[in-house]
């Protein structure tokens, strides 16, 4: 197996130097120089982590083709807590898949931490997902046969981190989400809220550039929802970039910036006050 | 992800579906055990036959008469009466046939022996003292008949151990009387036990031997009472076999007055020829059985593929998650390949153990010996691994090709 390259901590000042062959180079170049011209930049604490420029995604089945994203341009800076909100069928999920490098845009460009990921191969994308993105899913997606810490160490195993270090980091991540006492429990032995916290720990364990949460509270009761949203707020305060995808305005309200998706296009919504502690 | 890690993950997946994995392995297991047993059975039969033929002596030549043609109908080999005891005497002549060690003309028929109130049907052969030497036999007790008995056509008899047991039970047979029809014979000796039955199925311990001259007078059928059914010739050694063959051939041609070998009315066969024939039959049988076993392995392999496809479909969410967390297509492919080959290999190993167990246990139930062939065992393990890998390729590629979002979306 090709070993995953170690996480890059040094970023070029001009992100595009690392990908000179990108077809949408000029466009993105412009946006990054003049961040005010694109939605975003509010509440950001520095360089952009996510930069989408005129991203389109067309799904075609036979003669039928559906344009799920119709030219999305947005920028998310390091340290931002962004909620992406929209009804089902709005293209929200497609946007999440592209942001998560689970899918590639049909056209347009996507720079993640300055690197053009819009034309990468499946294998390259796997490495990007492994090192740059931490996923939290609606359905938790924990492997039921493995204990909590084994679930958390899974991304590190794919990053070829030595076994002893993996366990140490997995347990540290579980402590971080308040599950230090339950490292040996299997998902079935944990409550929904606890399972989702294990998933958050798994998303954090690789120290990713972005934590991408797709309807993380969709399967949770109110108490657990507050717990998890509180956890995301903590992460945000600690300086982590969090992108939350949801269809519930109450959930989106915890974010410091809200992006609305409708009919495959994005509009910036005014940030609301945090409604929860 | 390291190989060890991949292997651990695969083993874990197999262990989490014990019944299903067990049944899948069973398919391979039965195939492998069948291969081990059939190959072992085939080799055992071959070894048995060649042992028997070897024990008869590899430096033996058997002369049988040619066939008769009566009214245009050609009889079978040996139906002619052209070989006589005189021919045997001629072959024993050291001057003409220096490479011949011993000669025994043999005529035999099945008949009833009576001792007191007991009777027993067996094969009675008429021969000469050379019989003992050419058949590599020895006596348990008493003596074999002598040249003097041949000359005088004495009513004496040597019995096989089984025959003696059947006729006399615990009593000492030597000196006792046995009747065939109206003639009464004195038992001179009893032969040592050989044990195994011959390839032809008749026991070499159940027989009676009397002087050839006595046989001709009292037991031979037909007009030509001097004819014999075969002459067994022992060459001085294995190396002089072909020389002896030539000498016998020349001598018999001269005796029969045949100008060309084509006119010869006899056939000379060696034990090696018999050995070749017998082993080739066994060989064919082994190939047939191994072919059937191979088909069962193929079916087992399809079972592995089937279960791997089920496993891929069932774990579509897991595959999606692993991909989201950074598993590359090649890592996913490898994970499923390892799973399939572990299934195949485990089935193969258990199958080999079962096959070896069967090879040790079965001969107690059936009379056939089974040879455990190390090469067949190694080949079986390699084949089971290859089956796992071969039939795992397609399911593993399917898992590797799966788009992460499709896999994640499936609920």
Interface residues (C-beta under 8 A of the other chain):
Chain A: X1 X2 X4 X97 X100 X102 X103 X122 X123 X126 X127 X129 X130 X131 X135 X137 X139 X141 X143 X145 X146 X154 X155 X157 X158 X159 X160 X202
Chain B: X1 X2 X5 X12 X16 X317 X318 X320 X321 X322 X323 X324 X325 X326 X327 X328 X329 X330 X331 X334 X403 X404 X405 X408 X411
